Amino acid sequence: MPSKPAAVAAPPPPVAPEATLERAHELAESILPDRTSKKRMLIIVNPYATTVSDRLKSLVVYALQGRYDVHAVETQRRRHATELCREAAAEGYDVVVAFGGDGTANEAANGLVGSDTPLTVLPGGSTNVFCRTLGIPADVVDATEHLLLMADRFRPRRVDLGLAGDRHFVFASGIGLDASVVERVDRHPRLKASAGEWYFTWAALSTFNRRYLVRPPRLRVEVDGQSVEGVTAIVQNSDPFTYFGRRPIRVSPGAALDSASLSLSVLRRGTPLDVPTVLGRVFSDSAERVQRHRQIQGFKGVRRARVTAVGDGGFPLQVDGDYLGEFDEMTFEIRPRALAVVA
């Protein structure tokens, strides 16, 4: 049974850089109203996302109103975006925009799964993996302009989703060290917002030294009749796994939003001798090179995988950068063409 994650105090509202606000204002003022029939757009805003300030949100919404019939709603609690998206699909919205980080996009996808209402994204988080994977600019002003142009070439397509238990994910899930790092980073939202990927790096090294160097949680991964034990597993529905600044981090080859399968990598052992060489390959921008490491076992074309805890205690789990808690077992599956997107 999963344990309940500790409550995290909400961070203070973010403050967007003045230059970004000025560019957003210029974009909003430059958009001429479109008098033709507009597509109905619901913008779901995470007010505590790293770069989403009230003023920036207002400018973005004002600009998008030039080409869409816009309704914007702020999330009030965890899973609120999922509820809002289910309602949007039932009410026949033409498109839903997740304005926040990857966690907001994940919740939105879980609300739209199986429906014909497409999802798109505006970057408001620290990494914005799904946004970049869809080909949407990571700069919020550029992304707003991208969505404005999208009105003239509105072509939704369907993509796959991964499934961890009953929770869908859009790009990746992590078990073990990766999930422990996500949990630790989310406890300190101010540092996450200000230090970005450098804080993730510090949290990874600190977590490894404190927990995984001494007594790491052990897990067993079963795929297509094969079984391998390790300390960390990465399950990918798309590529890359994440970003370090502008650098894509690739771990498992073969992952794609339309491959109808998952890619999975298992780190068998994490010692002070192994981890530096693994990290060196991870930052090489070559998933194939990562897979050739002696402590990495990779699987391509995965339709279903089962992960179980070995020994006492469970293993930590995250999906799309959202920490879910500790589990004794978890089943991963692929849901082909489960989500409509537009970008």
Residue frames relative to the residue before (quaternion, step in Angstrom):
aa qw qx qy qz dx dy dz
M 1.0000 0.0000 0.0000 0.0000 0.00 0.00 0.00
P 0.4608 -0.6902 0.4727 0.2964 3.60 -0.97 0.76
S 0.3714 -0.6852 0.5724 0.2547 3.51 -1.20 0.57
K 0.5129 -0.6619 0.4536 0.3051 3.56 -1.07 0.66
P 0.4467 -0.6907 0.4898 0.2889 3.62 -0.78 0.98
A 0.5563 -0.6092 0.4519 0.3393 3.54 -1.14 0.69
A 0.5304 -0.6263 0.4637 0.3338 3.58 -1.08 0.72
V 0.1995 -0.7771 0.5899 0.0908 3.54 -1.05 0.81
A 0.4440 -0.6913 0.5012 0.2716 3.55 -0.82 0.95
A 0.4986 -0.6632 0.4673 0.3053 3.56 -0.98 0.87
P 0.4430 -0.6875 0.5025 0.2804 3.60 -0.96 0.82
P 0.6108 -0.5305 0.4122 0.4190 3.58 -1.21 0.26
P 0.6271 -0.5330 0.3862 0.4165 3.61 -1.13 0.51
P 0.4690 -0.6995 0.4583 0.2842 3.60 -0.89 0.88
V 0.2786 -0.7310 0.5973 0.1770 3.52 -1.27 0.42
A 0.3117 -0.7654 0.5340 0.1786 3.56 -0.57 1.15
P 0.5785 -0.5783 0.4362 0.3750 3.61 -1.07 0.65
E 0.5875 -0.6133 0.4001 0.3444 3.58 -1.01 0.82
A 0.6298 0.5402 -0.3407 0.4421 3.59 1.01 -0.77
T 0.6375 0.5193 -0.3262 0.4664 3.59 1.04 -0.77
L 0.6500 0.5126 -0.3147 0.4645 3.58 0.96 -0.85
E 0.6467 0.5210 -0.3218 0.4547 3.58 0.98 -0.83
R 0.6622 0.4930 -0.3031 0.4760 3.60 0.96 -0.84
A 0.6373 0.5232 -0.3227 0.4647 3.57 1.03 -0.79
H 0.6396 0.5228 -0.3175 0.4657 3.57 1.03 -0.82
E 0.6506 0.5120 -0.3135 0.4650 3.59 0.94 -0.86
L 0.6481 0.5118 -0.3192 0.4649 3.59 1.00 -0.83
A 0.6558 0.5213 -0.3133 0.4472 3.58 0.91 -0.93
E 0.6896 0.4836 -0.2796 0.4608 3.59 0.95 -0.86
S 0.6753 0.5248 -0.2944 0.4264 3.58 1.14 -0.58
I 0.6101 0.5776 -0.3501 0.4142 3.60 1.24 -0.37
L 0.2676 -0.7515 0.5855 0.1440 3.55 -0.76 1.09
P 0.5265 -0.6437 0.4394 0.3396 3.62 -0.90 0.83
D 0.3196 -0.7255 0.5807 0.1849 3.55 -1.04 0.85
R 0.2727 -0.8106 0.5001 0.1360 3.58 -0.48 1.21
T 0.5423 0.6103 -0.4134 0.4032 3.59 1.23 -0.11
S 0.6989 -0.4414 0.3382 0.4499 3.56 -1.31 0.12
K 0.2207 -0.8050 0.5433 0.0903 3.56 -0.76 1.06
K 0.4885 -0.6300 0.5182 0.3097 3.54 -1.19 0.58
R 0.4490 -0.6870 0.5061 0.2654 3.56 -1.03 0.84
M 0.0609 -0.8091 0.5837 -0.0313 3.56 -0.73 1.14
L 0.1428 -0.7537 0.6362 0.0822 3.54 -0.93 0.97
I 0.1383 -0.7769 0.6107 0.0662 3.59 -0.75 1.07
I 0.1489 -0.7784 0.6072 0.0568 3.56 -0.68 1.15
V 0.1268 -0.8336 0.5376 0.0039 3.54 -0.43 1.28
N 0.2286 -0.7226 0.6350 0.1493 3.55 -0.95 0.94
P 0.2999 -0.8096 0.4710 0.1809 3.64 -0.19 1.21
Y 0.7058 0.4361 -0.2651 0.4913 3.59 1.23 -0.30
A 0.3625 0.7147 -0.5115 0.3101 3.58 1.22 0.32
T 0.7132 -0.5275 0.2707 0.3739 3.52 -1.19 0.71
T 0.8349 0.2153 -0.0798 0.5002 3.61 0.82 -0.92
V 0.5449 0.6392 -0.3938 0.3734 3.60 1.25 0.17
S 0.0105 -0.7818 0.6225 -0.0341 3.58 -0.38 1.25
D 0.6631 -0.5069 0.3624 0.4147 3.59 -1.22 0.38
R 0.6748 0.5006 -0.3013 0.4510 3.57 0.90 -0.90
L 0.6552 0.5017 -0.3149 0.4688 3.57 0.95 -0.85
K 0.6261 0.5345 -0.3386 0.4557 3.59 0.97 -0.84
S 0.6676 0.5122 -0.3085 0.4437 3.58 0.88 -0.93
L 0.6648 0.5018 -0.3046 0.4620 3.59 0.96 -0.84
V 0.6449 0.5164 -0.3175 0.4653 3.58 0.99 -0.82
V 0.6620 0.4987 -0.3044 0.4694 3.59 0.90 -0.93
Y 0.6443 0.5296 -0.3179 0.4510 3.59 0.96 -0.88
A 0.6577 0.5034 -0.3104 0.4665 3.58 0.96 -0.84
L 0.6919 0.4893 -0.2868 0.4467 3.60 0.86 -0.95
Q 0.5792 0.5934 -0.3751 0.4143 3.60 1.17 -0.50
G 0.5433 0.6210 -0.3988 0.4000 3.57 1.24 -0.28
R 0.8006 0.2531 -0.1191 0.5298 3.61 1.12 -0.60
Y 0.7720 0.2740 -0.1526 0.5528 3.61 1.23 -0.32
D 0.4351 -0.6124 0.5793 0.3163 3.53 -1.36 0.31
V 0.0805 -0.8786 0.4699 -0.0291 3.54 0.10 1.39
H 0.0011 0.7317 -0.6815 -0.0126 3.50 -1.19 0.81
A 0.1244 -0.8112 0.5707 0.0281 3.60 -0.73 1.10
V 0.0348 -0.7863 0.6165 -0.0189 3.57 -1.01 0.92
E 0.3063 -0.7367 0.5724 0.1889 3.59 -1.00 0.83
T 0.4505 -0.6669 0.5172 0.2912 3.56 -1.06 0.73
Q 0.2945 -0.7848 0.5302 0.1278 3.54 -1.07 0.81
R 0.8014 0.0501 0.0303 0.5952 3.58 1.20 -0.50
R 0.6718 -0.4534 0.3758 0.4494 3.57 -1.29 0.09
R 0.8274 0.1962 -0.2050 0.4847 3.54 -1.12 0.90
H 0.4163 0.7125 -0.4772 0.3023 3.61 1.24 0.06
A 0.6231 0.5490 -0.3420 0.4398 3.60 1.02 -0.79
T 0.6146 0.5451 -0.3463 0.4529 3.59 1.06 -0.70
E 0.6564 0.5038 -0.3054 0.4713 3.58 0.94 -0.88
L 0.6637 0.5141 -0.3040 0.4503 3.57 0.91 -0.93
C 0.6701 0.5014 -0.3032 0.4556 3.59 0.99 -0.79
R 0.6108 0.5307 -0.3573 0.4665 3.59 1.04 -0.65
E 0.6515 0.4995 -0.3067 0.4817 3.56 1.02 -0.81
A 0.6431 0.5326 -0.3239 0.4448 3.59 0.97 -0.84
A 0.6506 0.5043 -0.3145 0.4727 3.57 0.99 -0.82
A 0.6620 0.5057 -0.3033 0.4627 3.58 0.97 -0.84
E 0.7118 0.4458 -0.2485 0.4825 3.59 1.09 -0.71
G 0.5188 -0.7031 0.3800 0.3034 3.58 1.26 0.08
Y 0.2142 0.7723 -0.5640 0.1992 3.60 0.99 0.73
D 0.4876 -0.6800 0.4693 0.2821 3.57 -1.09 0.72
V 0.7979 -0.0495 0.0585 0.5979 3.59 1.13 -0.60
V 0.1904 -0.7439 0.6293 0.1197 3.55 -1.20 0.66
V 0.1834 -0.7716 0.6029 0.0867 3.56 -0.98 0.93
A 0.2133 -0.7445 0.6202 0.1247 3.57 -0.84 1.02
F 0.0699 -0.8056 0.5882 -0.0136 3.58 -0.35 1.28
G 0.5592 0.5452 -0.4253 0.4573 3.55 -0.03 1.35
G 0.6982 -0.4323 0.3362 0.4610 3.56 -1.11 -0.63
D 0.7756 -0.3441 0.2488 0.4670 3.55 -1.30 -0.29
G 0.5969 0.5665 -0.3656 0.4350 3.59 1.12 -0.56
T 0.6391 0.5120 -0.3184 0.4776 3.58 1.06 -0.77
A 0.6406 0.5160 -0.3153 0.4732 3.58 1.00 -0.86
N 0.6399 0.5316 -0.3243 0.4502 3.60 0.99 -0.80
E 0.6711 0.4864 -0.3029 0.4705 3.57 0.86 -0.94
A 0.6388 0.5249 -0.3253 0.4589 3.59 0.99 -0.81
A 0.6504 0.5187 -0.3151 0.4567 3.59 0.93 -0.89
N 0.6551 0.5150 -0.3140 0.4550 3.58 0.99 -0.78
G 0.6662 0.4811 -0.3042 0.4819 3.59 1.19 -0.44
L 0.7333 0.4231 -0.2209 0.4842 3.58 1.14 -0.62
V 0.4184 0.7351 -0.4603 0.2695 3.61 1.24 -0.24
G 0.8213 0.2265 -0.1928 0.4869 3.55 -0.93 0.99
S 0.6351 0.5191 -0.3391 0.4606 3.60 1.23 -0.16
D 0.5167 -0.6304 0.4767 0.3292 3.57 -1.32 0.09
T 0.5106 0.6347 -0.4253 0.3944 3.61 1.26 0.03
P 0.3019 -0.7965 0.4946 0.1725 3.60 -0.52 1.12
L 0.3342 -0.7176 0.5849 0.1767 3.51 -1.28 0.63
T 0.0435 0.7438 -0.6665 -0.0241 3.53 -1.20 0.63
V 0.3729 -0.7623 0.5105 0.1386 3.57 -1.27 0.32
L 0.1224 -0.7135 0.6801 0.1160 3.51 -1.29 0.60
P 0.4296 -0.7383 0.4502 0.2601 3.64 -0.68 1.01
G 0.1012 0.7941 -0.5936 0.0822 3.54 -0.84 1.04
G 0.6146 0.5642 -0.3356 0.4373 3.56 1.31 0.03
S 0.6842 -0.4901 0.3556 0.4064 3.54 -1.30 -0.22
T 0.7955 0.2656 -0.1336 0.5280 3.61 1.10 -0.59
N 0.0746 -0.8572 0.5058 0.0610 3.61 1.02 -0.82
V 0.0616 0.8466 -0.5242 0.0681 3.57 0.87 1.00
F 0.6983 0.4778 -0.2926 0.4455 3.60 0.75 -1.01
C 0.6023 0.5667 -0.3398 0.4479 3.55 1.05 -0.79
R 0.7124 0.4462 -0.2560 0.4773 3.58 0.81 -0.99
T 0.6093 0.5559 -0.3480 0.4457 3.57 1.09 -0.67
L 0.6723 0.4857 -0.2875 0.4791 3.57 1.10 -0.72
G 0.5298 -0.6441 0.4026 0.3772 3.58 1.25 -0.23
I 0.4716 0.6462 -0.4508 0.3959 3.58 1.24 0.40
P 0.5329 -0.6478 0.4258 0.3392 3.65 -0.83 0.87
A 0.4849 -0.6818 0.4764 0.2705 3.56 -1.11 0.74
D 0.5972 0.5160 -0.3609 0.4968 3.59 1.28 -0.20
V 0.4849 -0.7207 0.4079 0.2812 3.58 -0.68 1.09
V 0.6443 0.5062 -0.3382 0.4629 3.62 1.01 -0.66
D 0.6484 0.4982 -0.3090 0.4857 3.58 0.97 -0.86
A 0.6507 0.5168 -0.3160 0.4578 3.58 1.02 -0.80
T 0.6184 0.5331 -0.3403 0.4664 3.60 1.05 -0.71
E 0.6478 0.4999 -0.3107 0.4836 3.57 0.96 -0.85
H 0.6066 0.5554 -0.3371 0.4582 3.59 1.08 -0.77
L 0.6842 0.4768 -0.2854 0.4723 3.61 0.92 -0.89
L 0.6022 0.5450 -0.3528 0.4646 3.60 1.12 -0.60
L 0.6753 0.4761 -0.2853 0.4858 3.57 0.94 -0.87
M 0.5861 0.6064 -0.3540 0.4043 3.56 1.15 -0.66
A 0.5526 0.6283 -0.3900 0.3844 3.60 1.16 -0.54
D 0.6965 0.4604 -0.2651 0.4824 3.60 1.14 -0.63
R 0.7704 0.2198 -0.1377 0.5824 3.59 1.21 -0.26
F 0.1216 0.8400 -0.5102 0.1391 3.51 0.91 1.07
R 0.1886 0.7957 -0.5421 0.1935 3.57 -0.07 1.32
P 0.1808 -0.8055 0.5573 0.0889 3.62 0.04 1.23
R 0.0599 -0.7656 0.6388 0.0472 3.55 -1.21 0.58
R 0.4212 -0.7053 0.5089 0.2572 3.55 -1.20 0.38
V 0.1028 -0.7874 0.6072 0.0279 3.55 -1.05 0.88
D 0.5787 -0.5907 0.4458 0.3427 3.52 -1.34 0.34
L 0.1711 -0.7332 0.6412 0.1482 3.52 -1.36 0.32
G 0.3670 -0.6689 0.5885 0.2673 3.53 -1.21 0.55
L 0.1911 -0.7713 0.5982 0.1040 3.55 -1.23 0.45
A 0.0643 -0.7699 0.6349 0.0017 3.56 -0.79 1.13
G 0.7849 -0.0747 0.0077 0.6150 3.56 -0.12 1.26
D 0.7468 -0.3141 0.2542 0.5282 3.59 -0.49 -1.20
R 0.6021 0.5556 -0.3546 0.4505 3.59 1.28 0.25
H 0.3086 -0.7525 0.5550 0.1746 3.58 -0.71 1.08
F 0.0761 -0.7731 0.6237 0.0871 3.57 -1.22 0.45
V 0.4538 -0.7304 0.4571 0.2274 3.53 -1.07 0.80
F 0.8388 0.1360 -0.0802 0.5210 3.61 0.95 -0.69
A 0.8295 -0.1480 0.1095 0.5272 3.66 0.82 -0.70
S 0.1538 -0.7319 0.6532 0.1183 3.48 -1.40 0.38
G 0.1484 -0.7974 0.5810 0.0679 3.56 -1.07 0.77
I 0.1266 -0.7723 0.6208 0.0470 3.55 -1.06 0.87
G 0.7582 0.3419 -0.2540 0.4937 3.58 -0.84 0.94
L 0.8613 -0.0387 0.0367 0.5052 3.56 -0.99 -0.89
D 0.6421 0.5380 -0.3299 0.4352 3.59 0.86 -0.89
A 0.6847 0.4722 -0.2828 0.4778 3.59 0.91 -0.90
S 0.6266 0.5358 -0.3385 0.4534 3.60 1.03 -0.72
V 0.6343 0.5192 -0.3243 0.4722 3.57 1.06 -0.76
V 0.6378 0.5243 -0.3255 0.4609 3.60 0.94 -0.85
E 0.6444 0.5222 -0.3229 0.4560 3.57 0.94 -0.88
R 0.6918 0.4865 -0.2870 0.4499 3.58 0.87 -0.94
V 0.6501 0.5205 -0.3162 0.4544 3.58 0.95 -0.85
D 0.6784 0.5082 -0.2962 0.4402 3.58 0.93 -0.87
R 0.5761 0.5771 -0.3808 0.4361 3.59 1.22 -0.28
H 0.7686 0.2757 -0.1372 0.5608 3.58 1.23 -0.45
P 0.0950 -0.8585 0.5017 0.0469 3.60 0.52 1.17
R 0.5982 0.5625 -0.3780 0.4276 3.62 1.07 -0.58
L 0.6832 0.4666 -0.2856 0.4837 3.57 0.92 -0.91
K 0.6012 0.5590 -0.3497 0.4514 3.57 1.07 -0.72
A 0.6958 0.4777 -0.2707 0.4631 3.56 0.94 -0.92
S 0.7482 0.4283 -0.2322 0.4504 3.58 0.91 -0.89
A 0.7862 0.3429 -0.1713 0.4848 3.59 0.93 -0.86
G 0.2811 -0.8153 0.4766 0.1704 3.58 1.25 -0.28
E 0.8602 -0.0871 0.0721 0.4973 3.54 -1.01 -0.93
W 0.5957 0.5683 -0.3744 0.4267 3.63 1.14 -0.49
Y 0.6323 0.5027 -0.3347 0.4854 3.57 1.10 -0.62
F 0.5999 0.5397 -0.3529 0.4736 3.60 1.08 -0.69
T 0.6478 0.5237 -0.3177 0.4529 3.59 0.97 -0.86
W 0.6626 0.4920 -0.3033 0.4763 3.57 0.89 -0.95
A 0.6592 0.5107 -0.3124 0.4552 3.61 0.93 -0.89
A 0.6369 0.5297 -0.3308 0.4521 3.60 1.02 -0.76
L 0.6813 0.4793 -0.2888 0.4719 3.58 0.88 -0.94
S 0.6676 0.5045 -0.2990 0.4586 3.57 0.94 -0.90
T 0.6656 0.4981 -0.3028 0.4661 3.59 0.93 -0.90
F 0.6360 0.5265 -0.3294 0.4580 3.58 0.98 -0.81
N 0.6934 0.4833 -0.2838 0.4528 3.59 0.84 -0.95
R 0.7188 0.4665 -0.2593 0.4455 3.58 0.94 -0.84
R 0.8243 0.2375 -0.0912 0.5058 3.57 0.90 -0.90
Y 0.7745 0.4002 -0.2185 0.4384 3.57 0.65 -1.08
L 0.6031 0.5407 -0.3621 0.4614 3.56 1.21 -0.33
V 0.7204 0.4406 -0.2314 0.4831 3.56 1.11 -0.74
R 0.7940 -0.1546 0.1587 0.5662 3.58 0.58 -1.16
P 0.0707 -0.8349 0.5452 0.0261 3.60 0.28 1.19
P 0.5156 -0.5972 0.4900 0.3706 3.59 -1.14 0.50
R 0.2708 -0.7621 0.5686 0.1501 3.56 -0.94 0.88
L 0.0452 -0.8016 0.5961 0.0034 3.55 -1.06 0.72
R 0.2578 -0.7415 0.5992 0.1574 3.55 -1.25 0.52
V 0.1600 -0.7834 0.5976 0.0597 3.57 -0.85 1.04
E 0.0908 -0.7930 0.6022 0.0171 3.57 -0.84 1.05
V 0.0792 0.7881 -0.5985 0.1198 3.56 -0.70 1.17
D 0.8598 -0.0918 0.0492 0.4999 3.60 -0.79 1.06
G 0.7550 -0.3998 0.2107 0.4751 3.57 0.87 0.93
Q 0.6255 0.4994 -0.3451 0.4901 3.58 1.27 -0.06
S 0.1209 -0.7903 0.5986 0.0495 3.57 -1.16 0.62
V 0.0518 0.7852 -0.6147 0.0544 3.56 -0.96 0.90
E 0.2734 -0.7558 0.5731 0.1599 3.57 -1.02 0.81
G 0.1116 0.8028 -0.5788 0.0895 3.54 -1.14 0.66
V 0.5333 -0.6249 0.4693 0.3239 3.55 -1.31 -0.26
T 0.7878 0.1079 -0.0528 0.6040 3.58 1.25 -0.36
A 0.0287 -0.7806 0.6240 0.0209 3.57 -1.12 0.70
I 0.1655 -0.7604 0.6230 0.0791 3.55 -1.11 0.80
V 0.0966 -0.7790 0.6190 0.0250 3.57 -0.82 1.06
Q 0.0784 -0.8355 0.5439 -0.0008 3.59 -0.59 1.15
N 0.2325 -0.7426 0.6147 0.1288 3.50 -1.16 0.83
S 0.7866 0.0950 -0.0569 0.6074 3.59 1.26 -0.29
D 0.3432 -0.7131 0.5746 0.2089 3.53 -1.35 0.14
P 0.5458 -0.1859 -0.8167 0.0239 1.61 -1.93 1.62
F 0.6667 -0.4748 0.3878 0.4238 3.54 -1.38 0.07
T 0.7538 -0.1978 0.1483 0.6088 3.58 0.98 -0.88
Y 0.4016 -0.6811 0.5460 0.2770 3.56 -1.31 -0.27
F 0.1699 -0.7040 0.6716 0.1565 3.52 -1.29 0.52
G 0.7681 -0.1169 0.0247 0.6291 3.55 0.03 1.32
R 0.7874 -0.2349 0.2026 0.5327 3.58 -0.67 -1.09
R 0.5834 0.6085 -0.3687 0.3918 3.57 1.24 -0.21
P 0.3409 -0.7312 0.5453 0.2274 3.63 -0.72 0.97
I 0.2432 -0.7456 0.6062 0.1321 3.56 -1.07 0.82
R 0.0604 -0.8176 0.5721 -0.0248 3.54 -0.48 1.25
V 0.1206 -0.8174 0.5631 0.0160 3.55 -0.82 1.08
S 0.8236 0.1496 -0.0339 0.5460 3.58 0.77 -1.07
P 0.3219 -0.7539 0.5360 0.2018 3.63 -0.59 1.04
G 0.7307 0.4456 -0.3086 0.4150 3.55 -1.20 0.50
A 0.5502 0.6125 -0.4067 0.3958 3.59 1.23 -0.14
A 0.1787 0.7627 -0.6052 0.1416 3.58 -0.96 0.90
L 0.5985 -0.6107 0.3937 0.3376 3.56 -1.13 0.68
D 0.7762 0.2988 -0.1683 0.5290 3.60 1.19 -0.40
S 0.4138 0.7394 -0.4451 0.2898 3.60 1.18 0.49
A 0.3295 -0.7617 0.4843 0.2769 3.61 1.29 -0.30
S 0.7243 0.3195 -0.2510 0.5571 3.59 1.12 0.64
L 0.4114 -0.6733 0.5564 0.2604 3.54 -1.36 0.26
S 0.2375 -0.7087 0.6315 0.2065 3.54 -1.35 0.27
L 0.1007 -0.8235 0.5582 -0.0146 3.55 -0.92 0.92
S 0.0469 -0.7877 0.6141 0.0129 3.57 -1.03 0.83
V 0.1593 -0.7850 0.5960 0.0569 3.55 -1.00 0.91
L 0.2425 -0.7208 0.6317 0.1503 3.56 -0.99 0.93
R 0.3368 -0.7883 0.4802 0.1859 3.57 -0.37 1.26
R 0.8084 0.0043 0.0656 0.5850 3.56 0.91 -0.93
G 0.1215 -0.7962 0.5889 0.0675 3.56 -1.09 0.73
T 0.1192 0.7925 -0.5827 0.1350 3.57 -0.02 1.30
P 0.6720 -0.4843 0.3540 0.4343 3.60 -1.21 0.22
L 0.6438 0.5009 -0.3312 0.4743 3.60 1.18 -0.38
D 0.7062 0.4849 -0.2606 0.4452 3.58 1.02 -0.80
V 0.6798 0.5557 -0.3130 0.3620 3.57 0.76 -1.08
P 0.6584 0.4996 -0.3516 0.4395 3.68 0.79 -0.77
T 0.6764 0.4765 -0.3072 0.4703 3.60 0.98 -0.74
V 0.6017 0.5326 -0.3575 0.4760 3.60 1.13 -0.58
L 0.6691 0.5048 -0.3008 0.4550 3.59 0.89 -0.94
G 0.6128 0.5576 -0.3459 0.4403 3.56 1.03 -0.76
R 0.6887 0.4574 -0.2777 0.4892 3.57 0.99 -0.77
V 0.6066 0.5617 -0.3532 0.4379 3.58 1.05 -0.72
F 0.7296 0.4112 -0.2310 0.4952 3.59 1.00 -0.82
S 0.5161 0.6448 -0.4198 0.3765 3.60 1.23 0.18
D 0.3984 -0.7342 0.4567 0.3059 3.62 1.31 -0.13
S 0.6348 0.4827 -0.3459 0.4942 3.59 1.12 0.67
A 0.3074 -0.7687 0.5337 0.1727 3.58 -0.39 1.23
E 0.6082 0.5580 -0.3566 0.4376 3.58 1.06 -0.68
R 0.6487 0.5094 -0.3191 0.4667 3.58 1.01 -0.78
V 0.6082 0.5401 -0.3483 0.4659 3.59 1.06 -0.72
Q 0.6810 0.5165 -0.2890 0.4312 3.57 0.90 -0.95
R 0.6527 0.5251 -0.3207 0.4420 3.59 1.15 -0.49
H 0.4676 0.6639 -0.4607 0.3582 3.61 1.23 -0.05
R 0.5633 -0.6556 0.3921 0.3149 3.56 -0.94 0.92
Q 0.7240 0.4217 -0.2539 0.4833 3.62 1.14 -0.47
I 0.6220 0.5258 -0.3421 0.4687 3.61 1.26 0.13
Q 0.0840 -0.7574 0.6461 0.0426 3.54 -1.01 0.93
G 0.0999 -0.8317 0.5457 0.0215 3.58 -0.60 1.13
F 0.1257 -0.7648 0.6281 0.0694 3.54 -1.27 0.57
K 0.1516 -0.7766 0.6065 0.0778 3.59 -0.95 0.92
G 0.8169 0.2903 -0.1802 0.4647 3.55 -1.29 0.31
V 0.2973 0.7847 -0.4925 0.2308 3.58 1.10 0.67
R 0.2036 -0.7710 0.5937 0.1075 3.56 -0.88 0.98
R 0.7976 -0.0138 0.0414 0.6016 3.55 1.12 -0.69
A 0.0260 0.7827 -0.6207 0.0368 3.57 -1.04 0.83
R 0.1914 -0.7696 0.6004 0.1027 3.54 -1.17 0.65
V 0.1088 -0.7833 0.6112 0.0314 3.55 -0.92 1.00
T 0.0136 -0.7982 0.6018 -0.0213 3.57 -0.83 1.00
A 0.5074 -0.6335 0.4924 0.3142 3.54 -1.18 0.63
V 0.2383 -0.7485 0.6055 0.1278 3.55 -1.13 0.78
G 0.8042 0.1913 -0.1631 0.5386 3.58 -0.71 1.02
D 0.7529 -0.3663 0.2871 0.4653 3.55 -1.28 -0.44
G 0.7850 0.3251 -0.2409 0.4691 3.55 -1.15 0.66
G 0.4433 -0.6882 0.5128 0.2588 3.53 -1.31 0.35
F 0.4607 -0.6402 0.5207 0.3267 3.54 -1.29 -0.37
P 0.4657 -0.6723 0.4924 0.2977 3.61 -1.06 0.69
L 0.1323 -0.8018 0.5821 0.0286 3.56 -1.14 0.74
Q 0.0057 -0.7698 0.6380 0.0173 3.56 -1.11 0.77
V 0.1100 -0.7576 0.6357 0.0993 3.56 -1.23 0.53
D 0.8503 -0.0374 -0.0185 0.5247 3.58 -0.83 1.05
G 0.7127 -0.4687 0.2508 0.4577 3.56 1.02 0.85
D 0.5988 0.5236 -0.3672 0.4820 3.60 1.24 0.31
Y 0.3210 -0.7689 0.5239 0.1768 3.59 -0.51 1.20
L 0.2168 -0.8191 0.5248 0.0819 3.59 -0.75 1.08
G 0.6500 -0.4948 0.3404 0.4656 3.61 1.16 -0.42
E 0.5666 -0.5721 0.4553 0.3800 3.57 -1.29 -0.35
F 0.1112 -0.8036 0.5846 -0.0001 3.54 -1.04 0.90
D 0.4410 -0.6651 0.5349 0.2773 3.53 -1.28 0.49
E 0.7894 -0.0395 0.0272 0.6120 3.56 1.18 -0.57
M 0.0222 -0.7860 0.6179 -0.0031 3.54 -1.24 0.51
T 0.2162 -0.7615 0.6004 0.1130 3.55 -1.06 0.84
F 0.1639 -0.7798 0.6006 0.0663 3.56 -0.94 0.97
E 0.0117 0.7918 -0.6091 0.0434 3.55 -0.99 0.91
I 0.3993 -0.6771 0.5579 0.2661 3.54 -1.33 0.27
R 0.1500 -0.7551 0.6322 0.0879 3.57 -1.07 0.82
P 0.2282 -0.8147 0.5159 0.1343 3.62 0.04 1.26
R 0.8720 0.0380 -0.0516 0.4852 3.56 -1.13 0.88
A 0.3067 0.8021 -0.4659 0.2135 3.58 1.09 0.67
L 0.7839 0.2756 -0.1282 0.5414 3.60 1.18 -0.52
A 0.2996 -0.7153 0.6014 0.1922 3.55 -1.06 0.83
V 0.0141 -0.7878 0.6157 -0.0117 3.60 -0.95 0.90
V 0.0861 -0.7588 0.6405 0.0815 3.54 -1.29 0.35
A 0.0913 0.8053 -0.5743 0.1155 3.57 -0.86 0.94
